[in-house]
Amino acid sequence: MDHPSLSPDQLSAVLAADSTPADLYTLLTDYEEQACLIPTTSPAERELLVEFYTSFFFSHLITDQICEARAVTRRIPRELLQTDSLQNCLILLRAVWQSRHPEIYKILRELPWPERTQPIVQRYESYFQEKTLKEISNSFEAIRITAAATYLGLDPAAAANGDPALIEKFTALGWKWDSEKGLLHPTPIVTAPPKNDSVQNELSRVMALISNQAS
């Protein structure tokens, strides 16, 4: 399928569209061939390429293609890799590869990202939180609330102080809270598609609340 030529406006439209992660990845993959033909001689061209490769990198992360994301960084023109955004991608890749959760959230929230790529950066943060939540739910019978907060990019100090609003976000998922021991008892999250959307809708609602708490 033919697509409009890669341009700043077209990249903005692609990133702002309500596409599934797989569709977004496929569309950006289709644009890589165009990106390879764009020279890096002018500031405008370099800016577009940096924004494209940053977005393309994140499209791999939100489809859980970590090894392929690493391969992308090796195809990027060397002169572009020295820019802040693509250096940040390399830093993030190492943190994701090593499952350093606090560092991942810090990189996503505090390091500079091009304004045009903000939608996909934020989308990956939400995806990573939801993926981590599922992993915790299905791996732990009990977990300290401070550890759960750290895994999910929440405030561990607020968790240590027993913040009621934060506790409520976990209990809304069906988790049990042991106030005496400071432990949460997760409820496993079914990963197979349910017959109705109620479970997924509830998960999405709570993850939106968690994301608001973290911001």
ZAKOL-854385 format. One record per residue (C-alpha): residue number from 0; z, y, x. Coordinates in steps of 0.05 Angstrom, whole numbers, always signed. Last residue first. Example, Ala and Ser with C-alpha at 12.3 -4.5 7.8 and 13.67 -1.06 7.14 Angstrom:
// ZAKOL-854385
1_+143_-21_+273
0_+156_-90_+246
***
This chain:
// ZAKOL-854385
214_+729_+236_+58
213_+770_+172_+58
212_+799_+180_-11
211_+730_+195_-39
210_+703_+132_-6
209_+760_+92_-36
208_+744_+120_-105
207_+671_+102_-97
206_+693_+33_-73
205_+734_+26_-137
204_+675_+42_-181
203_+627_-3_-142
202_+676_-61_-147
201_+685_-50_-222
200_+610_-48_-232
199_+601_-111_-191
198_+653_-148_-232
197_+626_-123_-299
196_+553_-136_-283
195_+545_-199_-325
194_+528_-270_-308
193_+557_-258_-238
192_+512_-255_-176
191_+543_-299_-122
190_+591_-261_-76
189_+654_-274_-117
188_+709_-229_-91
187_+773_-265_-70
186_+837_-231_-95
185_+876_-198_-39
184_+951_-204_-30
183_+975_-137_-2
182_+1037_-135_+41
181_+1090_-82_+53
180_+1144_-135_+53
179_+1187_-104_-1
178_+1129_-70_-36
177_+1090_-135_-47
176_+1025_-111_-79
175_+978_-160_-113
174_+903_-148_-110
173_+865_-146_-177
172_+814_-96_-154
171_+853_-40_-188
170_+912_-64_-146
169_+876_-39_-84
168_+860_+30_-110
167_+930_+35_-139
166_+960_+26_-70
165_+922_+87_-46
164_+947_+130_-104
163_+1018_+105_-94
162_+1020_+124_-20
161_+1066_+72_+10
160_+1085_+112_+72
159_+1050_+63_+117
158_+987_+70_+74
157_+989_+146_+81
156_+995_+137_+156
155_+938_+86_+156
154_+891_+137_+124
153_+830_+100_+98
152_+771_+75_+137
151_+768_+7_+103
150_+792_-36_+161
149_+847_+15_+177
148_+871_+16_+105
147_+874_-60_+103
146_+914_-60_+167
145_+963_-8_+141
144_+970_-48_+76
143_+991_-109_+114
142_+948_-169_+96
141_+959_-231_+54
140_+915_-289_+34
139_+862_-261_+79
138_+789_-282_+88
137_+754_-273_+21
136_+784_-206_+2
135_+780_-181_+73
134_+706_-199_+79
133_+691_-169_+11
132_+726_-104_+30
131_+688_-103_+96
130_+621_-108_+61
129_+641_-53_+12
128_+664_-7_+68
127_+601_-21_+109
126_+556_-7_+50
125_+592_+58_+34
124_+587_+80_+107
123_+514_+59_+107
122_+498_+102_+47
121_+533_+161_+79
120_+487_+155_+141
119_+427_+143_+94
118_+440_+207_+55
117_+457_+248_+117
116_+390_+235_+151
115_+359_+302_+133
114_+420_+339_+157
113_+413_+310_+227
112_+476_+273_+248
111_+533_+302_+289
110_+592_+256_+305
109_+653_+261_+260
108_+643_+219_+198
107_+598_+162_+221
106_+628_+158_+291
105_+700_+160_+265
104_+684_+107_+213
103_+655_+61_+265
102_+712_+75_+314
101_+764_+53_+263
100_+725_-12_+249
99_+711_-36_+319
98_+670_-97_+299
97_+642_-107_+370
96_+569_-103_+349
95_+586_-47_+300
94_+619_-6_+355
93_+562_-18_+403
92_+511_+1_+351
91_+550_+64_+334
90_+546_+89_+406
89_+472_+74_+408
88_+461_+110_+343
87_+501_+169_+369
86_+454_+173_+429
85_+398_+175_+377
84_+429_+234_+342
83_+449_+272_+404
82_+380_+269_+436
81_+370_+230_+501
80_+336_+173_+465
79_+277_+218_+449
78_+252_+222_+520
77_+255_+146_+525
76_+207_+135_+467
75_+241_+89_+416
74_+222_+16_+422
73_+287_-6_+455
72_+329_+26_+401
71_+290_-14_+349
70_+310_-79_+384
69_+383_-62_+374
68_+371_-51_+301
67_+337_-120_+299
66_+399_-152_+327
65_+442_-117_+275
64_+399_-133_+214
63_+452_-126_+160
62_+405_-93_+110
61_+446_-29_+113
60_+444_-32_+189
59_+369_-41_+193
58_+357_+20_+148
57_+405_+57_+194
56_+358_+49_+254
55_+299_+71_+212
54_+337_+134_+191
53_+353_+152_+263
52_+282_+135_+284
51_+254_+181_+230
50_+301_+239_+244
49_+287_+235_+319
48_+213_+230_+305
47_+213_+291_+260
46_+253_+332_+311
45_+206_+312_+367
44_+145_+333_+326
43_+176_+400_+309
42_+197_+412_+382
41_+125_+399_+406
40_+100_+348_+456
39_+129_+284_+429
38_+63_+258_+403
37_+59_+222_+335
36_+23_+155_+341
35_+85_+111_+344
34_+112_+146_+283
33_+51_+125_+243
32_+63_+52_+261
31_+137_+60_+243
30_+120_+86_+173
29_+112_+16_+143
28_+180_-3_+170
27_+208_+58_+135
26_+182_+32_+69
25_+207_-39_+81
24_+276_-15_+100
23_+280_+29_+38
22_+257_-29_-5
21_+310_-76_+25
20_+366_-24_+17
19_+346_-14_-56
18_+312_+52_-70
17_+342_+111_-107
16_+300_+162_-70
15_+334_+213_-26
14_+315_+179_+39
13_+242_+172_+20
12_+237_+243_-6
11_+269_+271_+57
10_+220_+231_+100
9_+162_+258_+59
8_+187_+330_+68
7_+195_+321_+143
6_+127_+288_+149
5_+100_+217_+152
4_+34_+214_+116
3_+35_+195_+43
2_+37_+120_+32
1_-19_+69_+26
0_+0_+0_+0
***
